[in-house]
């Protein structure tokens, strides 16, 4: 009887985190390389936006092919009552002079990109609204 109770307790404890994780997808705490590798919507919306665009740092062009950049955990932001996901990343060893912010819609199908590079200047992609631009530039 003790074994059955112990087994039930173990199964209950191990199942609780699974239910908690699947109930609501968090837009916070994710990393851009992982999201780009596993979500076609995120990857495609970003790549379509920067494809053929002049004046981008090499490391930004290679975000998907060669994820050699410093990425911070994403944060969930609300823009006009819409959940969005904000990522920050930068080039290793030059984070202060070459960095990006990417703001995604909840489903990842819409991407907005802010690029700041000391040599190439500031570039904004995706036609953000003023409210979205406020999150990209802060």
QUICORNOR-V35577 format. One record per pair of residues at least 12 apart in sequence whose ideal C-beta (glycine too) atoms are under 10 Angstrom apart, sorted by the first residue. I is the first residue (numbers start at 0). J is the second residue. If there is no record, write none. Layout:
BEGIN
((I;J) (I;J))
END
This chain:
BEGIN
((24;82) (24;105) (25;73) (25;75) (25;82) (25;84) (26;73) (26;74) (26;75) (26;76) (26;82) (26;83) (26;84) (26;85) (26;103) (26;104) (26;105) (26;107) (27;72) (27;73) (27;74) (27;75) (27;76) (27;84) (27;85) (28;72) (28;73) (28;74) (28;75) (29;41) (29;70) (29;72) (29;73) (29;74) (29;75) (29;84) (29;86) (29;103) (30;66) (30;70) (30;71) (30;72) (30;73) (30;86) (30;88) (31;45) (31;62) (31;63) (31;66) (31;68) (31;69) (31;70) (31;71) (31;72) (31;73) (31;84) (31;86) (31;87) (31;88) (31;99) (31;101) (31;103) (32;62) (32;63) (32;65) (32;66) (32;67) (32;68) (32;70) (32;86) (32;88) (33;66) (33;70) (33;73) (34;70) (34;73) (34;84) (34;86) (34;101) (34;103) (34;107) (35;62) (35;63) (35;64) (35;66) (35;70) (35;86) (35;101) (35;107) (36;63) (36;66) (38;103) (38;106) (38;107) (38;108) (39;107) (39;108) (40;103) (40;104) (40;106) (40;107) (40;108) (40;109) (40;110) (41;63) (41;84) (41;86) (41;101) (41;103) (41;104) (41;106) (41;107) (41;108) (41;110) (42;62) (42;63) (42;107) (42;110) (43;63) (43;107) (43;108) (43;110) (44;101) (44;103) (44;104) (44;106) (44;107) (44;108) (44;109) (44;110) (44;111) (44;112) (44;125) (45;59) (45;62) (45;63) (45;86) (45;101) (45;103) (45;107) (45;110) (45;111) (45;112) (45;124) (45;125) (46;60) (46;62) (46;63) (46;64) (46;110) (47;110) (48;101) (48;109) (48;110) (48;111) (48;112) (48;124) (48;125) (48;126) (49;62) (49;63) (49;110) (49;112) (49;114) (49;122) (49;124) (49;125) (52;112) (52;114) (52;122) (52;124) (53;119) (53;122) (54;114) (54;116) (54;118) (54;119) (54;120) (54;122) (55;99) (55;112) (55;114) (55;116) (55;119) (55;122) (55;124) (56;68) (56;90) (56;93) (56;96) (56;97) (56;98) (56;99) (56;114) (56;115) (56;116) (56;117) (56;118) (56;119) (56;122) (57;90) (57;97) (58;88) (58;89) (58;90) (58;91) (58;93) (58;97) (58;99) (58;116) (59;88) (59;90) (59;97) (59;98) (59;99) (59;101) (59;112) (59;114) (59;116) (59;119) (59;122) (62;88) (62;99) (62;101) (62;112) (66;88) (67;90) (67;91) (68;88) (68;89) (68;90) (68;91) (68;94) (68;97) (68;98) (68;99) (69;87) (69;88) (69;89) (69;90) (69;91) (69;92) (69;93) (69;94) (69;98) (70;86) (70;87) (70;88) (70;89) (70;99) (70;101) (71;85) (71;86) (71;87) (71;88) (71;89) (71;98) (71;100) (72;86) (72;87) (73;85) (73;86) (73;87) (73;101) (73;102) (73;103) (74;86) (74;87) (74;134) (75;105) (76;102) (76;130) (76;131) (76;133) (76;134) (76;137) (77;130) (77;134) (78;102) (78;104) (78;111) (78;127) (78;128) (78;130) (78;131) (78;132) (78;133) (78;134) (79;128) (79;130) (79;131) (81;104) (81;105) (81;130) (81;131) (82;103) (82;104) (82;105) (82;106) (83;102) (83;103) (83;104) (83;105) (83;109) (83;111) (83;130) (83;131) (83;134) (84;101) (84;102) (84;103) (84;104) (84;105) (84;106) (84;107) (84;110) (85;100) (85;101) (85;102) (85;103) (85;111) (85;131) (85;134) (85;135) (85;137) (86;99) (86;100) (86;101) (86;102) (86;103) (86;110) (86;112) (87;99) (87;100) (87;101) (87;113) (88;100) (88;101) (89;115) (90;116) (93;116) (93;117) (93;118) (95;115) (95;117) (96;115) (96;116) (96;117) (96;118) (97;114) (97;115) (97;116) (97;117) (97;118) (97;119) (98;113) (98;114) (98;115) (98;116) (98;117) (99;112) (99;113) (99;114) (99;115) (99;116) (99;122) (99;124) (99;135) (100;112) (100;113) (100;114) (100;115) (100;123) (100;134) (100;135) (100;136) (100;137) (101;113) (101;114) (101;124) (101;125) (101;135) (102;125) (102;127) (102;131) (102;132) (102;134) (102;135) (103;125) (104;131) (109;125) (109;126) (109;127) (109;131) (110;124) (110;125) (111;123) (111;124) (111;125) (111;126) (111;127) (111;128) (111;131) (111;132) (111;134) (111;135) (112;124) (112;125) (112;127) (112;135) (113;125) (113;127) (113;131) (113;132) (113;134) (113;135) (113;136) (113;137) (114;135) (115;136) (121;136) (123;135) (123;136))
END
